[in-house]
Amino acid sequence: MFWEDDDQHQSDQRQAAAVDLSFALHGSCLPSAYAAALAAALEPHVSSYVAVEQLGVRVTHIPDSGHGWWRDKQQPVLLSRRTRLLLRAERSLAKHLEQLSGAQLELGEMRLRLGAVRAHELEKAETLYAHRVIDPVCSVGDSDDSDEQEKDFMFAMRDQLHDLGVRPRRMLCGRREWLSTPEGWVVTRSLLVDGMAQEAGLRLQECGLGQGRQWGCGLFVPHKGPANSSQ
């Protein structure tokens, strides 16, 4: 837990520079380590007007458990009717990206189709959560997830947030996870950021944190519970 006392709450009326585009995702499943494959499948469809690295890409409504079963992390990810592909992009790109509706994506032997699309404004929020952020201080070869490594991660995140002009009062991170990328495996952690001004919350959602947003890293969404709630 990171805690900093600095009351900076203020209202904000500006329109966010980025928007979320949510596509229905039709298909049976995704590969177990799908992040890099999904970004690669999107790239030829968007490369004429934007680099895929400039897009935030994540899949929503993936169940980890239900009715007595738990998803095996090594097995393909089964898709439900609620599963959506979310693309976060600059507002000026929205009309281009909306044309992806109907596109066919190939992830190895798996085929997906993008269905109807809905645009969503970024919400003003003082508490945000990212499912994964690349850990810049911990390598895959590190065998122990020590308190010192977690502390180093938190201070690195604080510095990156300050560079964006974001000064949260509290931060909470999760355990290490490993993510496969074209450059090799990287270490990620979840991160909850709480107690920032609404303008700062919008800026964090627009900019993201760290690298790898095309793999779903550093993408923040509003979190409903307080900072001390379980993840």
Contacts in CASP RR format, 6 or more apart in sequence:
PFRMAT RR
TARGET T0000
AUTHOR 0000-0000-0000
METHOD contacts of the structure
MODEL  1
MFWEDDDQHQSDQRQAAAVDLSFALHGSCLPSAYAAALAAALEPHVSSYV
AVEQLGVRVTHIPDSGHGWWRDKQQPVLLSRRTRLLLRAERSLAKHLEQL
SGAQLELGEMRLRLGAVRAHELEKAETLYAHRVIDPVCSVGDSDDSDEQE
KDFMFAMRDQLHDLGVRPRRMLCGRREWLSTPEGWVVTRSLLVDGMAQEA
GLRLQECGLGQGRQWGCGLFVPHKGPANSSQ
1 170 0 8 1.000
1 171 0 8 1.000
1 172 0 8 1.000
1 228 0 8 1.000
2 154 0 8 1.000
2 158 0 8 1.000
2 170 0 8 1.000
2 171 0 8 1.000
2 172 0 8 1.000
3 169 0 8 1.000
3 170 0 8 1.000
4 167 0 8 1.000
4 168 0 8 1.000
4 169 0 8 1.000
4 170 0 8 1.000
5 169 0 8 1.000
6 167 0 8 1.000
6 169 0 8 1.000
7 169 0 8 1.000
8 167 0 8 1.000
8 196 0 8 1.000
8 197 0 8 1.000
8 200 0 8 1.000
9 126 0 8 1.000
9 195 0 8 1.000
9 197 0 8 1.000
9 198 0 8 1.000
10 197 0 8 1.000
10 198 0 8 1.000
10 199 0 8 1.000
11 198 0 8 1.000
12 124 0 8 1.000
12 197 0 8 1.000
12 198 0 8 1.000
12 199 0 8 1.000
12 202 0 8 1.000
14 199 0 8 1.000
14 202 0 8 1.000
15 91 0 8 1.000
15 121 0 8 1.000
16 91 0 8 1.000
16 121 0 8 1.000
16 122 0 8 1.000
16 202 0 8 1.000
16 205 0 8 1.000
16 206 0 8 1.000
17 90 0 8 1.000
17 91 0 8 1.000
17 206 0 8 1.000
18 88 0 8 1.000
18 89 0 8 1.000
18 90 0 8 1.000
18 91 0 8 1.000
18 122 0 8 1.000
18 205 0 8 1.000
18 206 0 8 1.000
19 88 0 8 1.000
19 89 0 8 1.000
19 91 0 8 1.000
19 94 0 8 1.000
19 119 0 8 1.000
19 120 0 8 1.000
19 121 0 8 1.000
19 122 0 8 1.000
20 86 0 8 1.000
20 87 0 8 1.000
20 88 0 8 1.000
20 119 0 8 1.000
20 120 0 8 1.000
20 121 0 8 1.000
20 122 0 8 1.000
21 86 0 8 1.000
21 87 0 8 1.000
21 88 0 8 1.000
21 89 0 8 1.000
21 94 0 8 1.000
21 97 0 8 1.000
21 98 0 8 1.000
21 117 0 8 1.000
21 118 0 8 1.000
21 119 0 8 1.000
21 120 0 8 1.000
22 60 0 8 1.000
22 84 0 8 1.000
22 85 0 8 1.000
22 86 0 8 1.000
22 117 0 8 1.000
22 118 0 8 1.000
22 119 0 8 1.000
22 120 0 8 1.000
23 84 0 8 1.000
23 85 0 8 1.000
23 86 0 8 1.000
23 87 0 8 1.000
23 100 0 8 1.000
23 101 0 8 1.000
23 114 0 8 1.000
23 115 0 8 1.000
23 116 0 8 1.000
23 117 0 8 1.000
24 84 0 8 1.000
24 114 0 8 1.000
24 115 0 8 1.000
24 116 0 8 1.000
24 117 0 8 1.000
25 59 0 8 1.000
25 79 0 8 1.000
25 83 0 8 1.000
25 84 0 8 1.000
25 85 0 8 1.000
25 112 0 8 1.000
25 113 0 8 1.000
25 114 0 8 1.000
25 115 0 8 1.000
26 79 0 8 1.000
26 112 0 8 1.000
26 113 0 8 1.000
26 114 0 8 1.000
26 115 0 8 1.000
27 79 0 8 1.000
27 110 0 8 1.000
27 111 0 8 1.000
27 112 0 8 1.000
27 113 0 8 1.000
28 78 0 8 1.000
28 79 0 8 1.000
28 110 0 8 1.000
29 76 0 8 1.000
29 77 0 8 1.000
29 78 0 8 1.000
29 79 0 8 1.000
29 110 0 8 1.000
30 38 0 8 1.000
30 59 0 8 1.000
30 76 0 8 1.000
30 77 0 8 1.000
30 79 0 8 1.000
30 107 0 8 1.000
30 110 0 8 1.000
30 112 0 8 1.000
31 37 0 8 1.000
31 76 0 8 1.000
31 77 0 8 1.000
31 107 0 8 1.000
31 108 0 8 1.000
31 110 0 8 1.000
32 73 0 8 1.000
32 74 0 8 1.000
32 75 0 8 1.000
32 76 0 8 1.000
32 77 0 8 1.000
33 179 0 8 1.000
33 180 0 8 1.000
34 59 0 8 1.000
34 77 0 8 1.000
34 107 0 8 1.000
35 57 0 8 1.000
35 179 0 8 1.000
35 180 0 8 1.000
35 181 0 8 1.000
35 215 0 8 1.000
35 216 0 8 1.000
36 180 0 8 1.000
36 181 0 8 1.000
36 182 0 8 1.000
36 215 0 8 1.000
37 107 0 8 1.000
37 108 0 8 1.000
38 57 0 8 1.000
38 59 0 8 1.000
38 85 0 8 1.000
38 105 0 8 1.000
38 107 0 8 1.000
39 52 0 8 1.000
39 57 0 8 1.000
39 214 0 8 1.000
39 215 0 8 1.000
40 52 0 8 1.000
40 107 0 8 1.000
40 182 0 8 1.000
41 105 0 8 1.000
41 106 0 8 1.000
41 107 0 8 1.000
41 112 0 8 1.000
42 52 0 8 1.000
42 55 0 8 1.000
42 57 0 8 1.000
42 105 0 8 1.000
42 214 0 8 1.000
43 52 0 8 1.000
45 100 0 8 1.000
45 103 0 8 1.000
45 105 0 8 1.000
46 52 0 8 1.000
46 55 0 8 1.000
46 96 0 8 1.000
46 97 0 8 1.000
46 100 0 8 1.000
49 93 0 8 1.000
49 96 0 8 1.000
50 89 0 8 1.000
50 93 0 8 1.000
50 96 0 8 1.000
52 214 0 8 1.000
53 212 0 8 1.000
53 213 0 8 1.000
53 214 0 8 1.000
54 89 0 8 1.000
54 90 0 8 1.000
54 213 0 8 1.000
55 87 0 8 1.000
55 88 0 8 1.000
55 89 0 8 1.000
55 213 0 8 1.000
55 214 0 8 1.000
56 86 0 8 1.000
56 87 0 8 1.000
56 88 0 8 1.000
56 89 0 8 1.000
56 213 0 8 1.000
56 214 0 8 1.000
56 216 0 8 1.000
56 219 0 8 1.000
57 85 0 8 1.000
57 86 0 8 1.000
57 87 0 8 1.000
57 88 0 8 1.000
57 213 0 8 1.000
57 214 0 8 1.000
57 215 0 8 1.000
57 216 0 8 1.000
58 85 0 8 1.000
58 86 0 8 1.000
58 131 0 8 1.000
58 216 0 8 1.000
58 219 0 8 1.000
59 77 0 8 1.000
59 83 0 8 1.000
59 84 0 8 1.000
59 85 0 8 1.000
59 86 0 8 1.000
60 83 0 8 1.000
60 84 0 8 1.000
60 85 0 8 1.000
60 86 0 8 1.000
61 80 0 8 1.000
61 82 0 8 1.000
61 83 0 8 1.000
61 84 0 8 1.000
62 77 0 8 1.000
62 79 0 8 1.000
62 83 0 8 1.000
63 71 0 8 1.000
63 78 0 8 1.000
63 80 0 8 1.000
64 70 0 8 1.000
64 71 0 8 1.000
65 71 0 8 1.000
71 77 0 8 1.000
71 78 0 8 1.000
76 110 0 8 1.000
85 114 0 8 1.000
87 97 0 8 1.000
87 100 0 8 1.000
88 205 0 8 1.000
88 213 0 8 1.000
88 219 0 8 1.000
89 97 0 8 1.000
94 119 0 8 1.000
97 117 0 8 1.000
98 117 0 8 1.000
98 119 0 8 1.000
100 114 0 8 1.000
100 117 0 8 1.000
101 114 0 8 1.000
101 115 0 8 1.000
101 116 0 8 1.000
101 117 0 8 1.000
102 113 0 8 1.000
102 114 0 8 1.000
102 115 0 8 1.000
103 113 0 8 1.000
103 114 0 8 1.000
104 111 0 8 1.000
104 112 0 8 1.000
104 113 0 8 1.000
105 111 0 8 1.000
105 112 0 8 1.000
105 113 0 8 1.000
105 114 0 8 1.000
122 202 0 8 1.000
122 205 0 8 1.000
122 206 0 8 1.000
123 222 0 8 1.000
124 198 0 8 1.000
124 201 0 8 1.000
124 202 0 8 1.000
125 198 0 8 1.000
125 201 0 8 1.000
125 222 0 8 1.000
125 223 0 8 1.000
126 194 0 8 1.000
126 195 0 8 1.000
126 196 0 8 1.000
126 197 0 8 1.000
126 198 0 8 1.000
126 201 0 8 1.000
127 192 0 8 1.000
127 193 0 8 1.000
127 194 0 8 1.000
127 195 0 8 1.000
127 222 0 8 1.000
127 223 0 8 1.000
127 225 0 8 1.000
127 226 0 8 1.000
127 227 0 8 1.000
128 192 0 8 1.000
128 193 0 8 1.000
128 194 0 8 1.000
128 196 0 8 1.000
128 201 0 8 1.000
128 204 0 8 1.000
128 205 0 8 1.000
128 220 0 8 1.000
128 221 0 8 1.000
128 222 0 8 1.000
128 223 0 8 1.000
129 190 0 8 1.000
129 191 0 8 1.000
129 192 0 8 1.000
129 193 0 8 1.000
129 220 0 8 1.000
129 221 0 8 1.000
129 222 0 8 1.000
129 223 0 8 1.000
129 231 0 8 1.000
130 190 0 8 1.000
130 191 0 8 1.000
130 192 0 8 1.000
130 193 0 8 1.000
130 208 0 8 1.000
130 209 0 8 1.000
130 217 0 8 1.000
130 218 0 8 1.000
130 219 0 8 1.000
130 220 0 8 1.000
130 221 0 8 1.000
131 190 0 8 1.000
131 216 0 8 1.000
131 219 0 8 1.000
132 177 0 8 1.000
132 179 0 8 1.000
132 188 0 8 1.000
132 189 0 8 1.000
132 190 0 8 1.000
132 216 0 8 1.000
132 217 0 8 1.000
132 218 0 8 1.000
133 157 0 8 1.000
133 188 0 8 1.000
133 189 0 8 1.000
133 190 0 8 1.000
133 191 0 8 1.000
133 209 0 8 1.000
133 210 0 8 1.000
133 217 0 8 1.000
133 218 0 8 1.000
134 179 0 8 1.000
134 186 0 8 1.000
134 187 0 8 1.000
134 188 0 8 1.000
134 210 0 8 1.000
134 211 0 8 1.000
134 212 0 8 1.000
134 217 0 8 1.000
134 218 0 8 1.000
135 153 0 8 1.000
135 156 0 8 1.000
135 176 0 8 1.000
135 186 0 8 1.000
135 187 0 8 1.000
135 188 0 8 1.000
135 189 0 8 1.000
136 153 0 8 1.000
136 156 0 8 1.000
136 210 0 8 1.000
137 149 0 8 1.000
137 152 0 8 1.000
137 153 0 8 1.000
137 156 0 8 1.000
138 145 0 8 1.000
138 149 0 8 1.000
138 152 0 8 1.000
138 153 0 8 1.000
138 176 0 8 1.000
138 187 0 8 1.000
139 187 0 8 1.000
140 178 0 8 1.000
140 185 0 8 1.000
140 186 0 8 1.000
140 187 0 8 1.000
142 149 0 8 1.000
142 187 0 8 1.000
145 175 0 8 1.000
145 176 0 8 1.000
150 173 0 8 1.000
153 173 0 8 1.000
153 189 0 8 1.000
154 171 0 8 1.000
154 173 0 8 1.000
157 171 0 8 1.000
157 173 0 8 1.000
157 191 0 8 1.000
157 209 0 8 1.000
158 171 0 8 1.000
160 209 0 8 1.000
160 210 0 8 1.000
161 167 0 8 1.000
161 168 0 8 1.000
161 193 0 8 1.000
161 204 0 8 1.000
161 209 0 8 1.000
164 200 0 8 1.000
164 203 0 8 1.000
164 204 0 8 1.000
164 207 0 8 1.000
164 209 0 8 1.000
165 200 0 8 1.000
165 203 0 8 1.000
166 193 0 8 1.000
166 196 0 8 1.000
166 200 0 8 1.000
166 201 0 8 1.000
166 203 0 8 1.000
166 204 0 8 1.000
167 196 0 8 1.000
167 200 0 8 1.000
168 193 0 8 1.000
168 194 0 8 1.000
168 195 0 8 1.000
168 196 0 8 1.000
168 200 0 8 1.000
169 194 0 8 1.000
169 195 0 8 1.000
169 196 0 8 1.000
170 193 0 8 1.000
170 194 0 8 1.000
170 195 0 8 1.000
170 227 0 8 1.000
171 191 0 8 1.000
171 192 0 8 1.000
171 193 0 8 1.000
171 194 0 8 1.000
171 227 0 8 1.000
172 191 0 8 1.000
172 192 0 8 1.000
172 194 0 8 1.000
172 227 0 8 1.000
172 228 0 8 1.000
172 231 0 8 1.000
173 189 0 8 1.000
173 190 0 8 1.000
173 191 0 8 1.000
173 192 0 8 1.000
174 189 0 8 1.000
174 190 0 8 1.000
174 191 0 8 1.000
174 231 0 8 1.000
175 189 0 8 1.000
176 187 0 8 1.000
176 188 0 8 1.000
176 189 0 8 1.000
177 187 0 8 1.000
177 188 0 8 1.000
177 189 0 8 1.000
178 185 0 8 1.000
178 186 0 8 1.000
178 187 0 8 1.000
178 188 0 8 1.000
179 185 0 8 1.000
179 186 0 8 1.000
179 187 0 8 1.000
179 188 0 8 1.000
179 215 0 8 1.000
179 217 0 8 1.000
181 212 0 8 1.000
181 215 0 8 1.000
188 217 0 8 1.000
190 231 0 8 1.000
191 209 0 8 1.000
191 218 0 8 1.000
192 223 0 8 1.000
192 227 0 8 1.000
192 231 0 8 1.000
193 204 0 8 1.000
193 220 0 8 1.000
194 223 0 8 1.000
194 226 0 8 1.000
194 227 0 8 1.000
195 227 0 8 1.000
196 204 0 8 1.000
201 220 0 8 1.000
204 220 0 8 1.000
205 220 0 8 1.000
205 221 0 8 1.000
208 218 0 8 1.000
208 219 0 8 1.000
208 220 0 8 1.000
209 218 0 8 1.000
209 220 0 8 1.000
210 217 0 8 1.000
210 218 0 8 1.000
211 217 0 8 1.000
212 218 0 8 1.000
213 219 0 8 1.000
END
